[in-house]
Amino acid sequence: QGGLQLALLLHEQGEHEQAIAVAAELAATGDDVAAAVVACWRWAASHDTSLEVDLRAGADRFPGARVALASLLRVTGRAPEARFTLERGAKLGEVQAWLPLGNFYVEDLADVEAAEEAYRAGIAAGDGYCHHNLAVLLADRGDLDGAVEHFRLGAADGDDLAARALRELGG
């Protein structure tokens, strides 16, 4: 467990190559969670569609692998399966699923009400990055006060995009 925590910490600190090396070592010893983490990080770095098998194998082991699988499915033209994958993650309580699910609703289905619900559920689950996307939806609807509020909340949670948007609005 300590080895995977080290890999996650290295990744969080921007040491991606070293993090993948540590996680890959663990995966080579049969650690399924580490293998899922490696597949997720490799997808993020390469968008190599040959990672689909590894992402599918890891989807129930590491929430990021499920999100990465949904991304792969979207870019390969399998939007319904991507939606199902993200909705499953959300139903399982995987915090990481909410933001991409909301984005899917906006970008693929043009369903801003469903997106708003997803972003709000993500915020309630603890994903502070959902504030930015919710703020954008609110601003598009003309609710500038609500948008500024969510940009502020996102910035307070450490979201650089929300902080930048807030500065641009003069808030």
C-alpha positions, 0 to 999 in steps of 0.5 A: 500500500505504501508503494502505491501511496508513494506513486500517487504522491509523486504524480501529484507533485508532478513527477509523472515518469517516476510515479509511473515507474513506481506504480508499474513496478507494483503492477508487475508484482500483480497489484491490480490497483497499481495496474489500473493506476498505470493504465489511467496515467498512460492514457492521460499522457498518450491517449493510446487507444490500445489501453482500452483492455487495461482500462476496462480491467482497472475500472472497478479497481481505480475510479480514475481508470473508469473516467479514462475509459469513458474518455477513450470511449468518447474519442472512439465514437462510443458515446452511449457506452461512455455515458453509461461508464460515467453514470455507473461511476457516479452511482458507485459514489466515485467523486471523479465521475461527476465532472466528466459526466457533467461535461458529457451532458453539456458537450455530447447531449447539450443537456445543461439541466443534467449537467448542472445536476451533475456538477452540483452532485460533484460539489456535494461529493467533494469535487471542488473543480465542479464549481468552475463548470457550474459557474460557466453554465450559470454565467451562460444563463445570465446568472452572474451572481451565481457564477461569481459565487461558484468561481469564488468557491472553486478558487477557494478550493484551489481551482486555478481555472476558477481563480483565473475566471474570477480575476477576469470578472474583476471579482 
